Amino acid sequence: MPTLIHERVRQCQTGKYPKTICRLSSGWVVLGDVQFLHGYSLLLPDPVVPHLNAMIESARKMFLYEMSVVGDVILEVTKAVRINYEMLGNVEPALHAHIFPRFENEPEELRLKPVWLYDWENSPKFDASQDKEMMLAIAEGLHRRGLVVW
């Protein structure tokens, strides 16, 4: 059953997804729809699979490794204090990894809590002109590490 993840991967493949940062061996790095935590990104596998355990071992290792390196780059670019990684798949039953930078200056009532407690509806949305610099910095960091294939 096609999901939003399938559609976004198709859009990345055709160059029509404006949040696309770059292509890695395991999939596509894209900026998140909302930017309440500046630099929030996702890794979308290509090809799309239902969940991590559906991947063959070599693909799984590559996906998890590349996800962690995306986190390294986001740490470097944003000066965050840590990265939270989440792969849930409950709403969108296709593998996708959320990569959230976490900051010391987050609101006290949210700083140590799951990101899902943020107000996603009223948070800053992706803005191509405003977020372009962040996207380029992430792509450049991944390119320097030899991971960008497109």
N, C-alpha and C positions, 0 to 999 in steps of 0.2 A: 504494500500500500504506500503510494507516494506521500511524503511528508514535506513540511516546510524546509527541512534540511535538504531533501532531494532537489527541491526547486532552487534553493540558494546555491547548491553545488552546480547545477545546470547553468545558472546565471554566471557563476564564477568562470566556468569552462568557456562560455561565450563572450566573456568580457563585459557583461551587462550588469554586474552587481557592484554598485558604487562603494560598498564597504570593503571590497577585496583589497587586502594588503599585499599578499603574494602567494605563490604556489610552492609547497614543500613536497617532498617525496610522498608523504602520507596523506596530504590533503591541502586545504586552503586555509590560510590565516585571514580572518575578517575582523573588522572592528564591530563591537556590540551595537545593537540598536539604540541603547541608552548609554550615556556616559556619566552617570553619577559618580563612578570611580574612573577617572580619566585614564584611558589606556585599556579598559575592559575589552577583551578580544575573545574570539573563539577559534578553535581548530576544527574544521569540518572534514571528515575523511572523504577521500575520493579513490575508490568507489565508496558510496554510502553503504553502511552495514547497520543492522538493527541495534547492536550493542557491542561493547568491547570484546566479549567472549565469543562473538561470531567471527572475529578476525583470525586468520591463520597466525601462528606464533611470530613469524618474521614481520608481518605487517603490524601486529600489536606492539612489538618491541619498537618499531620505527615510530609509530603514532605516539606512544608514551614518551619516547626520547625527544621527539620533535616538540611535543607539548611542553616538556620541561625546559627546553631551550627557548621557546617562545616566552616562557615565564622569566628566564634569565634576562632576555632582551628587554622585556617590559619593566623588570626591576631596574635595569640600567637606565632606561629612557625616562621613567617616571620618578625615580628615586623613592619608590614605595618601600615599606619596611618588610613586606612579605607578599607572596602570591598565594591566593586560594585557587585550587583547581576543583572543578565539579563536573561530573558526568552523570546526569540523572536519567534522562530519557523517559520520564513519566508522562510528560505532556507531548513531547515530540519523540515518538518511539523510533529514533534513529540516532546513532552515536554522534555526539558532538561534545567537545570539551570547552567549558567556560573557563576563562583565565582572568581572574580578578586581581588587580593590584590592590593592596590594602595600605592605608596611610595612617600615620600617627595623628593627623589633624582631622580625621573623620569625626562626626558628631559623637560625643561621649556615649550616648544611648545606643549607637549603632557600631561603634568601632570594634567591639569584641564579639559581635553577633553575626549570624549568617547574612549574606548580602540580600537574601530574599525578603528581609524585613524592611529594606529601603522602599520608598514610594516610587515604584517603577513608572507609574502612570504620569507623574508630575516631575520626573527627572529630566535633565537635559538630554535631548534626542541627538542622534548622529547629525552632524552638520558638515557636509563635504568640505566647505572652505575652511571652517574652523578646525576640523580634525585631520586635514591633509598633512600637516607637519608631523603629527603623531604617527600617522600611517607610514609616512616616508621614513621616519626614524626607526620604526619597528622593522620595516623591510630592509633598511640598510644594515641594521644590527644582525639580522638573519643572513643577509648576503655575506657580511664579513665572516660569519661562522660557516660559510659554505653550504647552507641549507636551501637556498632559493633555487628552484628549478625553472621558474617562470617569473 
